[in-house]
């Protein structure tokens, strides 16, 4: 699978309240949540984002509560993938479960992650190649390694989420 999109950049420790404020948790409709996606950081994000765009975030992206609304809002906004050096564990799993690809940069330390992120700029066009385990910044020509998903997680993403995978296998 290859994803190509324009970068929207965010910092470290982006929490689920910033991704989708608690006042909008009265719905699970991805289109409705998308209208308020990233509102806690960028009030204009929902107006700027286009289908296929990519979020690049810093260390610990998705920290905070375990609500599934956060990845639903991002997916509903049309974001095709999120890239970060590390994700909060529950956010990682919630994103996978709804079929939202999230990619960890291949880094050995937090400082290396910060250096790599400085090279990816708002508005850059990136190509994420899951098979070859790399991100190519088409704007600058720089390439970055990514940590591959296990085959099980790859199957969930390809199916569009955990429930869809189970439905296809006749287990739900």
N, C-alpha and C positions, 0 to 999 in steps of 0.2 A: 504494500500500500504506500502511495506517495501523496502527501498533502502539500499544497502550495498556498501561501497566504501572506497577507500584510501583517506586520508586527504591531501589537499594542503592548506597551511595556509598563510593568508595575514593579514595585519594590519588594523588599523582604517582609515576611510575616504578614502577608495580606490575609486578613481573617474573614470568616464567613459572614460576619455582620457588615463588613465593607463590600463584600461581593453582592449580598442581597440583605438589606436592612430588615430587622425583625418585624417592622410594621407591615411588610408585604408577605408575611408567612401564612396568610389566610387563604392562599391558593397554591395549587401545585401545577397550574397551567404554565408550561414553559414560555408560551408567548406573552402571557401577562407578567411573569417574573422577568422576562427579558427587557421589558420597558424600564426596569429599575436596576438592571445588572451593573455592578461596579459603582453604583451611585454613592457609596460611602467614600470613594476615592476620586471619581471623575463623574460629575453630574451629566456630562455630555457623552459618555461612552455609548449609551444605547443609540444615540443619533449618529455617531461616527462609525460604529462597527458595521462591517458588511459580511455577508455570508462567505464563509471560507477563511476569514481572518484568524490569526493566531495570537494568543496571549503569551507573552514572555514574562515570567514572574521571578522573584528572588527566592531565597532560601525559605522553607517552611510555608510555601504558598498553601492557603486553605486551612490555616490553623483556626482554632476556635471551636464552635459547637459542631455537633455531628449531623446537622441538618442536611438533607439531600437537596434542599432548595438551591443551595449555592451552585453545584454543578448543573442543575436543571436550568437555572437562569442563564448560565454561560452558554450551554448548548442551545437553549431557546433563542439566544441572541445571534446565533449563526456561527459562533466560534467553532473552528474545525479541530483545534488542538490547543493544549496548554503545554508550555515548555518551562521548566524550572530545574535548578540543581537538586532540590529536594522538596517533596510535598509533605504536608501533614498526613499522617497515616489514614485517618478516617476519611478525609477528603479524597485521597488517592483511590480508596476502595469505592466510595460513593460514585466518583466519576467513572470508573471502570464499569460499575454495575449498571449505569445508564447508557453505556456505550460512548462516552466522551473520551477520546484519546488524550492521555497526558504523558508527557515524555520527560524523563529525567536526563539532564545533561550528564555526560560521563566526566565526573570530577572526583578528585581525591580529597579535597578539603573545601571548607566554606570559603576560604580566601580565593582558591582557584575558581570556584563558582562565581564569585563576585567579579573576577577579572574577565571571565567569559561573557558574563552578562553586560559588562561595560561595552563590549564589542558589538552587541546586538542593539540596534537603535530603533526608536519609534518610527514606523513607516517603512522600515526595511522589508524586502520581500524575501521570504525563506521557503525552502523546499525541505520537507521532512521525509526521509526515505527509511521506512521501517525495515525493509529487507536488508539494506546495506548499513543500517544502524548509524545514520548520520543526518545532520542538519547542514544544509548548504545555504549560506546567506547569499542570495543571488545579487544583492546590492553591492556587496564587498568582495565576494568570491571566497570568503573564509568558510571552512568546514569544521564541524564539531561532532565528536562522537556522542552517541546516546546509549543509555542503558536499555538493553532489549527487554521486552516483556517475555514472560514464560509462555510456552505454547497455550496453556490454559487461558491466561489473560488475553492472548491474541485472539483466541476463539470467541471470547466474550465481546471484545471490541468489534470483530468482524460481523458478529450477529446483531450488533446494535444495542447490546446490553445483556445482563444476566437473564432476565425474564424472557427476552426474545430467544436467547440461546436455548433455554430450557423448553420453551414452547416448540421450537424447531425439532428438538429431540423427543418431543412427546412426553416430557416429564412435568409439565405444568399446564 
